[in-house]
Amino acid sequence: MYSIPEFTVTDQQRIIEFIKANPFAIITANNPGSFPETTQVPLHVFTKEDDIYFTGHIMSKTGHHKAFEADKNVLVTFPGIQCYISASWYKKPNVASTWNYMTVFACGELEFLNDTETIKELKRITDVYEKDSEASFHKLPQDYVIHMARAVIAFKIKVNKFHAIFKLSQNHSDETRINIIRNLRERKEGNDLLMAEEMEKELNSKK
């Protein structure tokens, strides 16, 4: 994991806010005798006393289910925005182009939950995204919920440590960073506007 001090974020609240804004995570675990197993699912983050947890669910009786049963130690990756930064935007010459990005890594221990807790987790995530729509959890037939719940299994991950990298050109002068922001807003490709906004917030936070 990239660990340049200028880009490393240690503010726990800022990390949690980032996770809430980017909940679709990649979970990876060792798969004994084979390649690592990975899957991507939305996660819910919450704190309990001094600990941080994620909850989510995956399809049961699959490769990732078996791998996570065999090794409870998992790496969770929360990818955020990313974009190419041209060296032509720098005020200092003869410096390489690069890629700016925001990513949070979390190491933790995964524990599978029982059937009752799995249904609660399905209700929780449905309520978050459906609110009171026609697909709201309380409007789903009970037999359908029970049938679907048999195909998945919920889990909880207790976080042991975070490693957050917000690479926003902090290693350049304010003049260069302002110029990068301007060029991103002019280019307007992919995540350019979002990156410009994040870079501006980072730049202003140091004033």
C-alpha positions in Angstrom: 0.0 0.0 0.0 1.3 3.5 -0.9 2.4 5.2 2.2 3.8 8.6 1.3 3.1 10.8 4.3 1.7 13.7 2.3 -1.1 11.5 1.0 -1.8 9.4 4.1 -5.0 10.3 6.0 -5.3 9.3 9.7 -8.4 11.3 10.7 -10.8 8.5 11.5 -14.0 10.6 11.1 -12.8 11.7 7.6 -12.2 8.1 6.7 -15.6 7.0 7.9 -17.3 9.8 5.9 -15.4 8.7 2.8 -16.6 5.1 3.3 -20.2 6.2 3.7 -19.9 8.1 0.4 -18.2 5.1 -1.3 -19.8 2.0 0.2 -19.2 -0.4 -2.7 -16.2 -2.2 -1.4 -13.9 -5.0 -2.6 -13.3 -7.8 0.0 -10.2 -10.0 -0.5 -9.1 -13.1 1.5 -6.6 -15.8 1.1 -7.9 -19.0 -0.4 -5.8 -21.9 1.0 -4.2 -23.8 -1.9 -5.3 -21.4 -4.6 -5.4 -17.8 -5.6 -6.9 -15.2 -3.2 -10.7 -14.8 -3.4 -12.3 -11.5 -3.9 -15.8 -10.1 -4.2 -17.4 -6.6 -4.4 -20.4 -5.7 -2.3 -22.0 -2.6 -0.6 -21.0 -2.3 3.1 -22.5 -0.5 6.0 -20.1 1.1 8.5 -20.8 1.8 12.1 -19.0 2.3 15.4 -19.6 0.4 18.7 -17.8 1.7 21.7 -14.2 2.2 20.4 -14.5 -0.3 17.5 -15.5 0.1 13.9 -17.5 -2.6 12.0 -18.7 -3.2 8.5 -21.8 -5.3 7.7 -23.0 -6.7 4.3 -24.0 -10.0 2.6 -22.8 -12.3 -0.1 -24.1 -15.3 -2.0 -23.7 -18.4 0.1 -22.0 -21.6 -0.8 -19.8 -19.9 -3.3 -16.0 -19.6 -3.7 -15.9 -16.3 -1.8 -18.1 -17.8 1.0 -15.8 -20.8 1.4 -12.6 -18.7 1.3 -13.9 -16.3 3.9 -14.9 -19.2 6.1 -11.3 -20.6 5.7 -9.6 -17.4 6.5 -11.4 -14.7 8.5 -8.6 -12.1 8.0 -9.7 -9.9 5.1 -8.6 -6.8 3.2 -11.4 -4.4 2.4 -10.8 -1.8 -0.3 -13.0 1.3 -0.8 -12.1 2.8 -4.2 -13.0 6.4 -4.7 -12.5 8.9 -7.5 -9.4 8.8 -9.7 -8.1 10.7 -12.7 -5.0 11.4 -14.8 -2.9 14.5 -13.9 -0.8 15.9 -16.8 2.6 17.2 -16.1 1.9 20.0 -18.5 -0.2 21.5 -15.7 2.7 21.8 -13.4 4.6 25.1 -12.8 7.8 23.1 -12.1 9.3 21.6 -15.2 10.7 18.1 -15.7 8.3 16.4 -13.3 6.4 13.2 -14.4 2.7 13.1 -15.0 0.7 11.1 -12.4 -2.6 9.8 -11.3 -4.6 11.3 -8.4 -7.0 9.1 -6.4 -8.7 8.5 -3.1 -8.8 5.0 -1.6 -9.3 3.5 1.8 -8.0 0.1 2.8 -9.2 -1.7 5.9 -7.8 -4.9 7.5 -10.2 -6.8 9.7 -11.8 -10.1 10.8 -14.9 -11.4 9.1 -17.6 -13.2 11.0 -20.6 -14.8 9.3 -24.1 -14.1 10.9 -27.1 -16.4 11.5 -30.3 -16.6 9.4 -32.2 -14.1 11.6 -29.3 -11.6 11.4 -29.1 -12.1 7.7 -32.7 -11.1 7.2 -32.1 -8.0 9.4 -29.1 -7.1 7.3 -31.2 -7.4 4.1 -33.9 -5.2 5.7 -31.3 -2.6 6.7 -29.7 -2.2 3.2 -33.1 -2.2 1.5 -34.4 0.4 3.9 -31.4 2.6 3.2 -31.8 2.6 -0.6 -35.5 2.1 -1.1 -37.0 4.2 1.7 -40.8 3.9 1.2 -40.8 2.9 -2.5 -42.8 0.1 -3.9 -39.7 -2.1 -3.4 -39.5 -1.3 0.3 -38.7 -4.2 2.6 -42.0 -4.1 4.4 -43.9 -4.4 1.1 -42.1 -7.6 0.0 -44.0 -10.9 0.5 -42.7 -12.7 3.6 -42.3 -16.0 1.7 -40.2 -14.2 -1.0 -37.9 -12.7 1.7 -37.4 -16.1 3.3 -36.7 -17.7 0.0 -34.1 -15.0 -1.1 -32.5 -15.0 2.4 -31.6 -18.7 1.9 -29.4 -17.8 -1.0 -27.2 -15.3 0.9 -25.4 -15.0 4.1 -24.7 -11.8 6.1 -21.4 -11.0 7.8 -19.7 -8.6 10.1 -16.2 -7.3 9.8 -14.4 -5.9 12.8 -11.8 -3.4 11.6 -8.3 -3.8 13.0 -6.6 -1.0 11.1 -7.1 1.5 8.3 -4.8 2.8 5.6 -6.2 5.7 3.7 -4.6 7.3 0.7 -6.0 10.6 -0.7 -3.5 11.5 -3.4 -4.5 15.1 -4.3 -1.2 16.6 -5.5 -0.3 17.7 -1.9 3.4 17.3 -2.8 3.2 20.3 -5.2 3.1 24.0 -4.6 -0.2 25.8 -4.1 0.3 27.5 -7.4 0.6 24.2 -9.2 -2.4 22.7 -7.3 -4.6 25.7 -8.3 -3.5 25.3 -11.9 -4.3 21.5 -11.8 -7.8 22.3 -10.4 -8.4 24.9 -13.2 -7.3 22.4 -15.9 -9.5 19.6 -14.5 -12.5 21.9 -14.6 -11.7 22.8 -18.2 -11.1 19.2 -19.3 -14.3 17.8 -17.6 -13.6 14.1 -18.4 -14.6 11.3 -16.2 -14.1 12.3 -12.5 -12.3 15.5 -13.3 -14.9 17.8 -11.7 -15.2 15.7 -8.6 -11.4 15.5 -8.3 -11.1 19.3 -8.7 -13.7 19.7 -5.9 -11.7 17.4 -3.6 -8.4 19.0 -4.4 -9.9 22.4 -3.7 -11.2 21.3 -0.3 -7.8 19.8 0.6 -6.0 22.9 -0.5 -8.4 25.2 1.5 -8.2 23.0 4.6 -4.5 23.8 5.0 -5.0 27.6 5.0 
